[in-house]
């Protein structure tokens, strides 16, 4: 008799093995994903500093150069080539002293033509004024003759009136005398009115001509002054600097030939990084080290225009002490931005270049773990820590260039 053998069901067995394998692989993958990336580094290759509680003073330092308090540029008014040079760079000059002479034949010829044209116009205007005067004189002569005729007619009228009353003069002669007297009287009145109006019109024209002549005279004066602009003179007294003309070299109108420094007081000029623009304001005080002595300075002017990532600051010396300064000297300026306050601080380091102060490696034994932080202020020596670090903790402050994506540093 045959025995019935039941077939084993391996389906559940295989399913269990597959589930276990998937769980093992998933756990391995999860471990690999969540495992913090680490990097081995020698302690001798990094810089470790402690977080401290200390007085924090928000200040900045920058280099400033000494410049005269007042200067004036020597500009070219009329372009031309350098014909003569009378002084040298660095010389002391007085106001009005000749510095150099330029020459431009085209401009010279143009000036001569303009001068000739203006003189001709002035002559024409004077001639027109003379004609009006002569016209007035002729009118005066005519008026004298007419008045003479009237006076003769009046005398004859008076005489004939008496003769006619005595019946010596005939009636027709008396009527002729009356008519002639009336005519001469009306004629004289009309001519007088005409002469008066003519004189008034002439006076107006002469006034306008005089005004035009005055304008022409001023134009001629300006033209003659401009002819002198080829001679470059000192606009004020002081020391000449940046003055390096070359014989024969051509300069255009408006170009700067040099600068005159008024040697009465000095100021400091500095180029400051644009990062500090919101922090620097007029009236802020600072100090410079002059011969081992702190000299107080104050910001007189902030020029906010950014050029090459920097803006300009002008500072004045507060002290009235007579300092032996020289143009071109350079000083390190320490500018105080806030009062001293006790804060959590960390010495400055290269790590900031890669992290922008948003995270740092905190040392625990032989490991340094990445941690988010927040920096509020900084000065040339310290960062002020707002969040993320406590006093006494040690951190890596050297460059993070080789391990920006690392979570843990293994310190060897």
Protein Blocks (a to p, Z undefined) as FASTA:
>chain_A
ZZddddddfklmmmmmmmmmmmmmmmmmmmmmmpccdddddfklpccddddddddddddd
dddddddfbdcddddfbgcddfbdfbdehiacdehiafbdcddfklmmmmmmmmmmmmmm
mmmmmmmmmmmmmmmmmmmmmmmmmmmmmmmmmmmmmmmmmmmmnomacfklmmmmmmmm
mmmmmmmmmmmmmmmmmmmmmmmmmmmmmmmmmmmmmmmmmmmmmmmmmpccdfbgcdde
hiacdehiacdehiafbdcddfebjaddddddfklmmmpcghiacdddeehiacddddfb
dcfbdgehiacdddddfblcdcdddehiacdddddfbdcdddddddddfklmmnnopacc
ddehjaccddddddfbdcfkbccdfbhpaehiacdfbdfklmmmbfbdcdZZ
